Amino acid sequence: MCTFFLKTGACKYGPTCKRAHIVPLVSETILVDQMFRDQYSRIKNVAKGFDDSLIEIDEEEVQKKYDEFYEDVLPEFEKYGKISQFKCCNNLVPHLRGNLYIQYVDVVSAIRAYIEMDNRFYAGYQIRIHFSLIKDWKQAICAYNGQACPKYSECNFLHVFRNPNGAYSLPFEGRSREKRTDGPRHHHQGGGQSGEHSRSCLLYTSPSPRDS
């Protein structure tokens, strides 16, 4: 059994992993693959040993874009039931970057969200939703979350964005990321679209062009 998949719902080896990935038929928690996309998400193939110090990051700008994303997306998922946790990954590794985890208070609400939201489009990308076994967030979230993680560029535990007004925060999540002491992170100076979203993006049910 793959312990990382069990703890985080994702694995860097994907389907080629030699250990079993246990995917529940239903669960209170849903995982939306790479739903939040910022400028760093455009950089492909982040490999082991990647020197993220080569990328200049404006963390305040990234947090601002995440705040807009949160305010845009949360009301949509609240339509299907009461949410107990809302976590979005700020990791650099591509199998976690931008992943959105939503835990409902009951399985029925999660099933509703899955039925209504899976395969819809947001910001030009098709939404892919899976059920996840995550319930113990302390096991899933990196102990260095919000601090200077020594393995940040390749860490396989969750590093999560701070939600506006500290919503859904847990006591062990650590400091907010803009207080990191190990230098700037993810703002790709090579350009790209702003990543701003419109709530109407979630209404698309037919193919929508991807960002170029």
Secondary structure as the mmCIF struct_conf table of DSSP 4:
data_model
#
loop_
_struct_conf.conf_type_id
_struct_conf.id
_struct_conf.beg_label_comp_id
_struct_conf.beg_label_asym_id
_struct_conf.beg_label_seq_id
_struct_conf.end_label_comp_id
_struct_conf.end_label_asym_id
_struct_conf.end_label_seq_id
HELX_RH_AL_P HELX_RH_AL_P1 THR A 3 THR A 8
BEND BEND1 GLY A 9 GLY A 9
TURN_TY1_P TURN_TY1_P1 LYS A 12 TYR A 13
HELX_RH_3T_P HELX_RH_3T_P1 GLY A 14 THR A 16
BEND BEND2 LYS A 18 ARG A 19
BEND BEND3 LEU A 25 VAL A 26
BEND BEND4 GLU A 28 GLU A 28
STRN STRN1 THR A 29 VAL A 32
TURN_TY1_P TURN_TY1_P2 ASP A 33 GLN A 34
HELX_RH_3T_P HELX_RH_3T_P2 GLN A 39 ARG A 42
BEND BEND5 ILE A 43 ILE A 43
TURN_TY1_P TURN_TY1_P3 LYS A 48 GLY A 49
HELX_RH_3T_P HELX_RH_3T_P3 ASP A 52 LEU A 54
BEND BEND6 ILE A 55 ILE A 55
HELX_RH_AL_P HELX_RH_AL_P2 GLU A 59 GLU A 78
TURN_TY1_P TURN_TY1_P4 LYS A 79 TYR A 80
BEND BEND7 GLY A 81 GLY A 81
STRN STRN2 ILE A 83 CYS A 88
STRN STRN3 CYS A 89 CYS A 89
BEND BEND8 LEU A 92 VAL A 93
TURN_TY1_P TURN_TY1_P5 PRO A 94 GLY A 98
STRN STRN4 LEU A 100 TYR A 104
BEND BEND9 VAL A 105 ASP A 106
HELX_RH_AL_P HELX_RH_AL_P3 VAL A 107 MET A 117
TURN_TY1_P TURN_TY1_P6 ASP A 118 ASN A 119
STRN STRN5 PHE A 121 TYR A 122
TURN_TY1_P TURN_TY1_P7 ALA A 123 GLY A 124
STRN STRN6 TYR A 125 GLN A 126
STRN STRN7 ILE A 129 SER A 132
HELX_RH_AL_P HELX_RH_AL_P4 TRP A 137 ALA A 140
STRN STRN8 ILE A 141 ILE A 141
TURN_TY1_P TURN_TY1_P8 ALA A 143 GLY A 146
BEND BEND10 GLN A 147 GLN A 147
TURN_TY1_P TURN_TY1_P9 PRO A 150 LYS A 151
HELX_RH_3T_P HELX_RH_3T_P4 TYR A 152 GLU A 154
BEND BEND11 PHE A 157 PHE A 157
STRN STRN9 LEU A 158 LEU A 158
STRN STRN10 VAL A 160 VAL A 160
HELX_LH_PP_P HELX_LH_PP_P1 PHE A 161 ASN A 163
HELX_RH_3T_P HELX_RH_3T_P5 PRO A 164 GLY A 166
TURN_TY1_P TURN_TY1_P10 ALA A 167 TYR A 168
TURN_TY1_P TURN_TY1_P11 PRO A 171 PHE A 172
BEND BEND12 GLU A 173 GLU A 173
BEND BEND13 ARG A 175 ARG A 175
HELX_RH_3T_P HELX_RH_3T_P6 ARG A 177 LYS A 179
BEND BEND14 THR A 181 ASP A 182
TURN_TY1_P TURN_TY1_P12 GLN A 189 GLY A 190
HELX_RH_3T_P HELX_RH_3T_P7 ARG A 199 LEU A 203
STRN STRN11 TYR A 204 TYR A 204
BEND BEND15 SER A 206 SER A 206
HELX_LH_PP_P HELX_LH_PP_P2 PRO A 209 ASP A 211
#
